[in-house]
């Protein structure tokens, strides 16, 4: 889409060298930290290596962090979204669920049994990186790249995108 210019801008990209041929990267938000939740009966997960003994629910088409994404020793089960995944976790279809920490308050509101049945484990992971807007180098916007970059960078620095993301998550977690 970005490569062909059929889409001007896509939010939520990780900057990768192969995308630099066809995209400008504009700051969108800091990367989320990732939390692991399970039934209360599971022992506390305090280190990454402990994940290998459990089946882990993940969301379709989501990249978490490099080590996790590339780890062939983890048993990952793909789900459609975080709501479906939480229901599956509650029904014990898998043992652990990875979620962006930013969605935890919304999950707790959406699932009243969360506090009584689930635990957020001590182990979490935070990658120190920025998530970007990818702007097609063939974009049809009527502004020069320097002006777009200035506007987007200013909004990022003021935290405007994160404010809207947090609002969206609280209202529509099923789409996040």
Secondary structure in CASP SS format (residue, H / E / C, confidence):
PFRMAT SS
TARGET T0000
AUTHOR 0000-0000-0000
METHOD secondary structure of the structure
MODEL  1
X C 1.00
X C 1.00
X C 1.00
X C 1.00
X C 1.00
X C 1.00
X C 1.00
X C 1.00
X E 1.00
X E 1.00
X E 1.00
X E 1.00
X E 1.00
X C 1.00
X C 1.00
X C 1.00
X H 1.00
X H 1.00
X H 1.00
X C 1.00
X C 1.00
X C 1.00
X E 1.00
X E 1.00
X E 1.00
X E 1.00
X E 1.00
X E 1.00
X E 1.00
X E 1.00
X C 1.00
X C 1.00
X E 1.00
X E 1.00
X E 1.00
X E 1.00
X E 1.00
X E 1.00
X E 1.00
X C 1.00
X C 1.00
X C 1.00
X C 1.00
X C 1.00
X C 1.00
X C 1.00
X C 1.00
X H 1.00
X H 1.00
X H 1.00
X H 1.00
X H 1.00
X H 1.00
X C 1.00
X E 1.00
X E 1.00
X E 1.00
X E 1.00
X E 1.00
X C 1.00
X C 1.00
X C 1.00
X C 1.00
X C 1.00
X C 1.00
X H 1.00
X H 1.00
X H 1.00
X H 1.00
X H 1.00
X C 1.00
X C 1.00
X C 1.00
X C 1.00
X E 1.00
X E 1.00
X E 1.00
X E 1.00
X E 1.00
X C 1.00
X C 1.00
X H 1.00
X H 1.00
X H 1.00
X H 1.00
X H 1.00
X H 1.00
X H 1.00
X H 1.00
X H 1.00
X C 1.00
X C 1.00
X C 1.00
X C 1.00
X C 1.00
X E 1.00
X E 1.00
X E 1.00
X E 1.00
X E 1.00
X H 1.00
X H 1.00
X H 1.00
X H 1.00
X H 1.00
X H 1.00
X H 1.00
X H 1.00
X H 1.00
X H 1.00
X C 1.00
X C 1.00
X C 1.00
X H 1.00
X H 1.00
X H 1.00
X H 1.00
X E 1.00
X E 1.00
X E 1.00
X E 1.00
X E 1.00
X E 1.00
X E 1.00
X E 1.00
X E 1.00
X C 1.00
X C 1.00
X C 1.00
X E 1.00
X E 1.00
X E 1.00
X E 1.00
X E 1.00
X E 1.00
X E 1.00
X C 1.00
X C 1.00
X C 1.00
X C 1.00
X C 1.00
X C 1.00
X C 1.00
X C 1.00
X H 1.00
X H 1.00
X H 1.00
X H 1.00
X H 1.00
X H 1.00
X H 1.00
X H 1.00
X H 1.00
X H 1.00
X H 1.00
X H 1.00
X H 1.00
X C 1.00
X C 1.00
X H 1.00
X H 1.00
X H 1.00
X H 1.00
X H 1.00
X H 1.00
X H 1.00
X H 1.00
X H 1.00
X H 1.00
X H 1.00
X H 1.00
X H 1.00
X H 1.00
X H 1.00
X H 1.00
X C 1.00
END
